[in-house]
Amino acid sequence: MNNNSNLFIGGGIWYQTGPLTLYLQGMIDDLVVERREELREENNFYPTTYTINSSLTLADIPKGVDIGIEVDLVSANSYRSFRYQDQWTYAQRGLATNFSDYIRTKLYATFYPSWLEGLKVEPAATLYLKGIGDMRDLRTSTEPDGSQIPGILSGVNEWTIRPSLYLRYQPVDTHLFDPEKNIQFNFWMDADIGVNFVENADNQRGVTDQDFIGLFRLFGQITF
């Protein structure tokens, strides 16, 4: 709140009623309430640090179909510090998220086909906006040109639109072993495929990019 005190506020909520499930988690730090204009004139005003992770899901709308939205906001100075040893990182990887200074919005629909038990199909569309703030750098109050940084989406913003398809299949029982032997074998697989359409790639104005990105995973488990 001022130079002689340090207050960090965080919290979360999970709420469910009927088909609706709401999740919200956030934190706020470095909330300056005194000498704001004076600090701005001295280029020592650090915007409030905050993160918000949220989701809203409606189940069985219609039956066998869920729809939802996810929204994440991570401010430009989140997880950053004046000293490298105080950053929220380990081996240059983020402890909370792996990035700062971004907004991510995802709309999706999840289908559970009745003709194949254990199958999940989820088409989605994601909009991702990324500023130049990097959680591996020391925190700052100014842009590269010397101007005051905003609280979020500093510098040239990278825009990414990603249509995608997520598949997961996990059969209830593989029936590979006699039930009397008390041995169970379970497996599941998933795949996430999509195309990234990028404007201002790598925060360079006018640079465009397009990438196909896919991930496939297979898991197995034997219980006895």
N, C-alpha and C positions, 0 to 999 in steps of 0.2 A: 504493500500500500504506500510506503515511503521508504527512504533509505535506511531507516532504523528498524523496519519490521518486514517479515516475510510471511505471506499468507497464500496458501495453495488450497484451492477448493475443487473437489471432485465428487462424482456421484453417478448413480445409475438407477434405472427403473425398468422393470419387466412387468407387463400387464397383459392379461388375457381375459377376454369375455366373449362367449359364443365363438364365432369363426375368426375373430380379430385378435391378433397378437402384436403388441407394441414393445419395442426394445429401444432404450435410449441410454447412452453413457457419455459422459463428458467431463472435462476438467477446464479450469480457468486459473491463470497465474499472471503475475506482473500487471495487475490492474492499477493504473496510476490515476489518482483522484486529485492530486495537488500539483501545482506548478506546471500544468500540461503545456500551456502556450510558451512559457519560458524555456522548457526543455526542448520544445520543437525548434525554437529559434537557435538554440545551441546545438542542434542535431544530436541531442542526447535523449530524445523521446523514443522509448521502445514500445511498439504497439502491444496491446494485450495478447498474451499467449493463450490459445484455447484449442481444444479438439472436441469434436462431436461425432459419435458413431451411432447410427440409428437405423431401424428397420421397421416396416409395417407389413403385416401379412394377413390376407384374408383366405381362409381355408374352405375347400369344397364350394367354390363359386365358379361354375356349377360343381356337382359332385365329381370327385376325382381330379379336380383342378384347383390349385392354389395360385393366387396372384400376389405380388408383393413389390415393394420398393425399398432400396437401401440408399442411404445418404451419409457420406463421410465428409467432414470438414476438418482440415488440419492446418493451422495457421503457419505463417512464414517462419516464425522463430520457435515453433514447437520442438521439444527435445534437444534444443541447442543451448549452449552456455557460453560464458565468457572464457571458459577454460576447457581444453579438449578432454581432460580427465573427468569432467562433470557431465559429459554428453550421455544421452540414453542409448549408447551403442556398445556393442561387443564385437571385436574383430571386424569393425566397419559395417556391421549389420545392426539395424534398429531393433530395440527391445520392445517397442510398442507397435509402430508401423515401420516400414523400411524407408519411408519418405516423409517429408514435411512440405508445407506450402502447396496444398492441392484440395480440390473438391471432386468427389466421385459420386455419381448418381447412377443407380442401376435399376431398371425395370425388368421384371421377369414373370413368367408363368410356368408353373410346375405341373406336369401331367403324370398321372399314375395309371397307365393303361390297364384295363380289366382283363385283357386277353393274355397278359404275361405278368404274373405276380413277381414283385421284386424289381420291376423296371421303373426308372424315373427319367423323364425327359423334360428338359428345362431350356427353352429358348429365352434369350435375354438381349437387352440393348443397354450398353454402358456409355456414359459420357464422362470423360476424365479431363479435368483442367489442371495444369501443373505450372506453377510459377518457378522462379529461379532459386528460391530458397532451398538450401541443402542442409540436412540435419548433421552432416559430417563437418560442416564449416562452423566457425565461431559465429555467435549471434551478432547481428548488426542492426543499426537504426537507419541506414541509408542505402539507396540503390547505387549501382556502379557509377551513375552519373552524378551522385551526390545528393539527390533528392530524397525526401523522407519516404521510407518504405510503407506500403499499406499493411494492414493486419494479415492479409491473405492474398495470394496470387500476385506476387511481386514480379517486376520486370516484364519481359515478353512472355506471354502465356502460351504454352503448348496445349493444343486441343486434340483429343483423341475420341473417336466414336468407334465402338466395337460391338457389332452384332455377333452373337455367339450361340453355341448350342452345347449344353452339358448333358451327358448321359451317365447313368449309374445303373448297374444291374447287380442284384444280390439275391440269388435264389434262397428260398426259405430252407430247403433241405436238398442236398445232392444225392442222397440215398446210395452212397458208395459203400457203406459198411452196414452189416447186419445190426439192427437196433439193439439186439441182445448183447452185443459186444461193448456197448457203451462208448463207442468211438464216433465222433462227429467230425466231418470235414466241411468247412465253410469257405467259400471264396466270393469275392466281389471285385468288380472292375468299374472304372469310371473313365470318362474322356471329356475334355473341355476343348472345343475347337472354335476358332473365330478369326475375324480379320480386323486388324487395326488400321483405321484411316486417320492419319496424323497431319495436322496443320501446325506450322511453326515448330517443326521437329527439333528436338534438343534446344528449344527456346531460341531458335534462330528464325527471325521474321521472314516469311515467304517460302520457307523450306517445307516441302511436303514429303510424306512417306506412306507406304502401304505394306503391311506385313501380315502373312498368315501365321498364326501361332496356335499350336495344338499340344495337348498333354494327354498321355494315356498311362493309366496305372492299373496294375493287377495285384491283388492281395489274396493270400490263402491262410487258413488257420485250421489246425488239427487239435481237437480237444479230447482228452481221454482220462 
